[in-house]
Amino acid sequence: MKPIIDFLRTLPNSPRIIQEWLKIYGTTEIVGPKHNSIIIGWIKALGKAFSWIKDDETPWCAIAQSYVAFKAGKDVSMTTAAARSFLKFGIFVNIKDAMLGDILIFSRKGGNHVGTYVGENKNHFYVFGGNQSNTTNITLISKDRCIGVRRPVYKIQPESVKKYYFDIKGNVSTNEQ
């Protein structure tokens, strides 16, 4: 999804959550007994609610989402390592009204997934997230899997917080890990 990454890097006044995702884009889990020290660092930065996690083998989408929100100055006191905890984050938004920087919560086989809206097409969201094929990237996820949308609280909402439509082909994720 390089064209979307390039677009986001040049977008003026993008939400801070998007800016923080761009800083960690491409961070990859180390499969096996070794663990990525960057991901372990996010866990430590998030504090007590995440302190039980000692590796990057634990599903870490909510860790990455909490970390970028924290770095963007958002209140993450209600979030945990469970993606579903983001249903309490920020402000409720109808799924049809999702916009850049909104947090999207999805159902998936064996649990849930969380990521950030960067765009959409007719049937899918383009989602910036962690633990998407073991890395931080943008992937397509079907809109019919979305169980919640939450907007970060802004003092002044950036002008770039709006809908973006893309027609960039890619594999549709069905079970993020």
C-alpha positions in Angstrom: 0.0 0.0 0.0 2.9 2.3 -0.7 0.7 4.8 -2.6 -1.3 5.4 0.6 1.8 5.6 2.7 3.2 8.2 0.3 -0.1 10.1 0.4 -0.2 10.1 4.2 3.4 11.3 4.4 2.6 14.4 2.3 -0.9 15.1 3.8 -0.8 18.5 5.6 -2.2 18.6 9.2 -2.8 14.9 9.5 -4.0 13.5 12.8 -1.2 12.8 15.3 -2.2 9.2 15.4 -1.5 8.9 11.7 1.8 10.6 12.2 2.7 8.1 14.9 1.7 5.2 12.8 4.0 6.4 10.0 6.9 6.5 12.5 6.5 2.8 13.3 5.5 1.6 9.8 7.1 -1.7 9.0 7.9 -2.8 12.6 7.9 -6.6 12.4 7.4 -9.3 15.0 10.2 -11.8 15.3 8.6 -15.2 15.1 10.0 -17.7 17.6 11.8 -17.4 20.9 13.4 -14.0 20.1 11.3 -10.8 20.4 11.4 -7.4 18.7 12.8 -5.0 21.3 10.8 -2.2 19.7 7.5 -3.9 20.4 8.7 -4.9 23.9 9.5 -1.1 24.3 5.9 -0.2 23.4 4.6 -2.6 26.1 6.9 -1.0 28.7 5.9 2.5 27.7 2.2 1.6 28.2 2.7 0.6 31.8 0.9 -1.5 34.2 -2.1 -2.6 32.2 0.3 -4.3 29.7 3.0 -5.4 32.1 2.0 -9.0 32.0 3.0 -9.3 28.3 6.6 -10.4 27.9 6.9 -11.2 24.2 5.8 -10.3 20.7 4.0 -13.6 20.2 1.0 -12.3 22.2 -1.5 -10.8 19.7 -0.3 -7.2 19.7 -2.7 -5.1 17.5 -4.1 -3.4 20.6 -0.6 -2.8 22.0 0.4 -1.0 18.7 -2.9 1.0 18.6 -2.6 2.0 22.3 1.1 3.0 21.7 0.4 5.3 18.8 -2.6 6.8 20.6 -0.5 7.3 23.7 2.3 8.9 21.7 -0.3 11.2 20.0 -1.3 12.4 23.4 -4.6 10.6 23.6 -6.1 9.1 26.8 -5.5 5.3 26.6 -6.3 4.6 30.3 -9.3 2.5 29.2 -7.4 0.3 26.7 -5.9 -3.1 27.3 -4.2 -5.7 25.2 -7.7 -6.7 24.1 -8.7 -5.0 20.8 -12.3 -4.9 22.0 -11.2 -2.5 24.8 -11.1 0.2 22.2 -14.9 0.2 22.1 -14.5 2.5 25.2 -11.9 4.8 23.5 -12.8 8.4 22.4 -16.2 9.2 20.9 -18.7 6.8 19.3 -19.0 7.2 15.5 -21.4 5.4 13.1 -19.6 2.9 10.9 -20.7 4.8 7.7 -19.2 8.0 9.1 -15.7 6.7 9.7 -12.9 9.1 8.8 -9.1 9.5 8.8 -7.6 8.7 12.2 -10.7 7.0 13.6 -10.2 3.7 15.4 -11.8 0.7 13.8 -12.6 -2.5 15.8 -13.2 -5.7 13.9 -14.4 -9.2 14.8 -12.1 -12.0 13.6 -11.8 -15.7 14.1 -10.5 -16.3 17.6 -10.9 -12.8 18.8 -10.9 -9.2 17.6 -8.7 -6.7 15.8 -8.1 -3.0 16.1 -6.5 -0.5 13.7 -6.8 3.0 12.3 -8.9 4.2 9.4 -6.9 5.7 6.5 -9.5 5.2 3.7 -12.1 3.0 2.2 -13.6 1.6 -1.0 -17.1 0.3 -1.5 -16.7 -2.9 0.6 -13.4 -2.5 2.6 -11.6 -0.2 4.9 -7.9 0.5 4.4 -6.5 0.0 8.0 -3.2 1.1 9.5 -2.6 -1.4 12.2 -0.2 -3.6 14.1 0.1 -7.4 13.9 -1.3 -7.4 10.4 0.8 -10.3 8.9 3.1 -9.9 11.9 4.0 -6.3 11.0 2.7 -2.7 11.1 1.2 -1.9 7.8 -1.9 -0.9 5.9 -4.3 -3.7 4.9 -7.8 -4.1 3.5 -10.4 -5.4 5.9 -14.1 -6.0 5.0 -16.5 -3.4 6.3 -18.9 -6.1 7.4 -16.4 -7.2 10.0 -16.4 -3.8 11.7 -18.1 -3.9 15.1 -17.2 -0.3 16.2 -15.7 3.0 15.3 -14.3 5.5 17.8 -13.0 9.0 17.1 -10.1 10.4 19.2 -11.0 13.5 21.2 -9.5 16.5 19.5 -9.1 20.0 20.9 -9.3 21.2 17.3 -10.1 18.4 14.8 -7.6 18.6 11.9 -9.1 19.5 8.5 -7.6 16.3 7.1 -10.1 14.2 9.3 -12.5 13.3 6.5 -13.3 10.3 4.3 -10.7 9.1 1.8 -11.5 6.8 -1.1 -8.9 4.6 -2.7 -9.0 2.1 -5.5 -5.7 0.3 -4.7 -5.8 -3.4 -5.1 -4.5 -5.7 -2.3 -5.3 -8.9 -0.5 -8.2 -8.7 1.9 -7.2 -9.7 5.4 -9.5 -12.3 7.0 -7.6 -13.1 10.2 -5.0 -10.6 11.3 -2.1 -11.9 13.3 
